[in-house]
Amino acid sequence: MRGKYFVYLILFLFFPGCAGQWQNPDITIPAKKIDITSLLINPIIYDSSGVIVEGKVWDLEFDTLENNDKDKGSPYTNFKLADRDGNFVNVFALGHQPIVEGDFVKVVGIYRRQLETEKYDFINEIEAKQIEREEKPPLMIQGSKIYY
């Protein structure tokens, strides 16, 4: 009987971290890091999947979704995320994100090839769950052209 309690005590003391660290399910999704080009070439494969993409912010827009006449609406951020070749994907995030035009960011979110709601149609867009600013990538020099 004592041996049984001793085994439980050992298991309790040495394996408390097996459960892992808690992560918020609202911003944590299983996602795969991919290029924007891969996403555009194979949109059906990544439709409704978690993706991680990196690029430069263009056409940044802050606005609000209109819920009804009495409510102010929900703020959102919308922009294009472009790679070095000029390929881009649209990104939508709830809330006003602390980014500016020209920032290099990493976006974690759910890619939607086409999503239709009552008021809005989303085509080729990532619903961002997390946006992180990144350091500028090194310059790439190709012939006489310089790329970010």
C-alpha positions as CSV (number, residue, x, y, z in Angstrom):
1,M,0.0,0.0,0.0
2,R,2.8,2.4,0.9
3,G,4.6,1.5,-2.3
4,K,1.5,2.6,-4.4
5,Y,1.4,6.0,-2.7
6,F,5.2,6.3,-3.2
7,V,4.8,5.8,-6.9
8,Y,2.0,8.4,-7.1
9,L,4.2,10.8,-5.2
10,I,7.1,10.3,-7.5
11,L,4.8,10.8,-10.6
12,F,3.3,13.9,-9.1
13,L,6.7,15.5,-8.3
14,F,8.6,14.7,-11.4
15,F,5.9,15.1,-14.1
16,P,4.0,18.3,-13.3
17,G,4.8,19.9,-16.6
18,C,3.4,17.3,-18.9
19,A,0.3,19.4,-19.6
20,G,2.4,22.1,-21.3
21,Q,2.0,25.8,-21.2
22,W,-1.5,27.2,-21.6
23,Q,-2.1,29.1,-24.8
24,N,-5.0,31.4,-25.5
25,P,-7.2,29.7,-28.2
26,D,-8.3,33.0,-29.6
27,I,-4.8,33.9,-30.9
28,T,-3.2,30.4,-31.1
29,I,-4.0,28.3,-34.1
30,P,-2.1,25.4,-35.8
31,A,-0.5,27.1,-38.7
32,K,2.1,26.4,-41.4
33,K,4.7,28.9,-42.5
34,I,4.4,29.4,-46.3
35,D,5.4,31.9,-49.0
36,I,2.8,34.3,-50.4
37,T,3.5,32.8,-53.8
38,S,2.7,29.3,-52.6
39,L,-0.6,30.6,-51.2
40,L,-1.5,32.2,-54.5
41,I,-0.5,29.2,-56.6
42,N,-2.4,26.7,-54.5
43,P,-5.3,28.6,-52.9
44,I,-7.6,25.5,-52.7
45,I,-5.0,23.6,-50.6
46,Y,-4.7,26.3,-48.0
47,D,-8.4,27.4,-47.9
48,S,-9.6,27.6,-44.3
49,S,-6.2,26.6,-43.0
50,G,-3.9,28.2,-40.5
51,V,-1.0,30.0,-42.3
52,I,2.0,32.1,-41.3
53,V,3.2,34.6,-43.9
54,E,5.7,37.4,-43.9
55,G,5.9,40.5,-46.0
56,K,5.6,44.3,-46.3
57,V,2.4,46.2,-45.4
58,W,0.7,48.1,-48.3
59,D,-2.6,50.0,-48.7
60,L,-3.1,50.1,-44.9
61,E,-6.7,51.0,-43.9
62,F,-8.2,51.5,-40.5
63,D,-12.0,51.5,-40.3
64,T,-15.0,50.2,-38.4
65,L,-17.6,47.5,-39.2
66,E,-21.1,48.9,-38.9
67,N,-23.2,46.6,-36.6
68,N,-26.3,48.7,-36.4
69,D,-27.4,52.4,-36.2
70,K,-27.0,52.8,-32.4
71,D,-23.6,51.1,-32.1
72,K,-20.3,52.7,-33.1
73,G,-19.2,49.5,-34.7
74,S,-16.1,47.3,-34.4
75,P,-12.7,48.7,-35.4
76,Y,-10.7,46.7,-37.9
77,T,-7.4,46.9,-39.9
78,N,-7.2,45.9,-43.5
79,F,-4.0,45.8,-45.7
80,K,-2.2,44.0,-48.4
81,L,0.8,41.9,-47.5
82,A,3.4,41.8,-50.3
83,D,6.5,39.7,-50.9
84,R,9.7,40.7,-52.7
85,D,8.2,39.9,-56.1
86,G,5.1,42.1,-55.6
87,N,2.7,39.2,-55.0
88,F,0.3,40.1,-52.3
89,V,-2.6,38.7,-50.2
90,N,-5.2,40.7,-48.4
91,V,-5.2,40.7,-44.6
92,F,-8.1,41.5,-42.2
93,A,-7.7,41.9,-38.5
94,L,-10.2,43.0,-35.8
95,G,-9.1,46.1,-33.9
96,H,-6.7,48.8,-35.0
97,Q,-3.3,47.1,-35.2
98,P,-0.1,49.1,-34.2
99,I,1.5,49.0,-37.7
100,V,2.2,51.6,-40.3
101,E,2.6,51.5,-44.1
102,G,5.8,49.9,-45.1
103,D,6.3,47.8,-42.0
104,F,7.6,44.2,-42.3
105,V,5.2,41.9,-40.4
106,K,4.6,38.3,-39.7
107,V,0.9,37.4,-39.9
108,V,-0.6,34.3,-38.3
109,G,-4.2,33.7,-39.3
110,I,-6.8,31.7,-41.3
111,Y,-6.6,31.9,-45.1
112,R,-9.9,32.2,-46.9
113,R,-10.0,31.8,-50.7
114,Q,-13.6,33.1,-50.8
115,L,-15.9,33.8,-47.9
116,E,-19.3,35.5,-48.2
117,T,-21.2,37.0,-45.3
118,E,-24.4,39.0,-45.2
119,K,-22.7,42.3,-45.8
120,Y,-19.2,41.5,-47.0
121,D,-17.3,39.3,-49.4
122,F,-13.8,38.3,-48.6
123,I,-11.7,37.0,-51.5
124,N,-8.1,35.8,-51.2
125,E,-7.8,37.1,-47.6
126,I,-6.2,36.1,-44.3
127,E,-8.2,36.6,-41.1
128,A,-5.3,37.6,-38.9
129,K,-5.2,36.3,-35.3
130,Q,-1.8,37.7,-34.6
131,I,0.4,40.3,-36.3
132,E,4.0,40.9,-35.3
133,R,6.3,43.6,-36.5
134,E,9.7,42.4,-37.7
135,E,13.1,43.9,-38.4
136,K,13.7,44.8,-42.0
137,P,15.0,41.9,-44.0
138,P,18.4,42.3,-45.6
139,L,18.6,44.0,-49.0
140,M,18.7,41.7,-51.9
141,I,20.8,43.0,-54.9
142,Q,20.1,41.5,-58.2
143,G,21.9,43.1,-61.1
144,S,21.2,46.8,-60.9
145,K,18.0,46.4,-58.9
146,I,17.8,46.6,-55.1
147,Y,14.9,44.8,-53.4
148,Y,13.9,45.1,-49.7
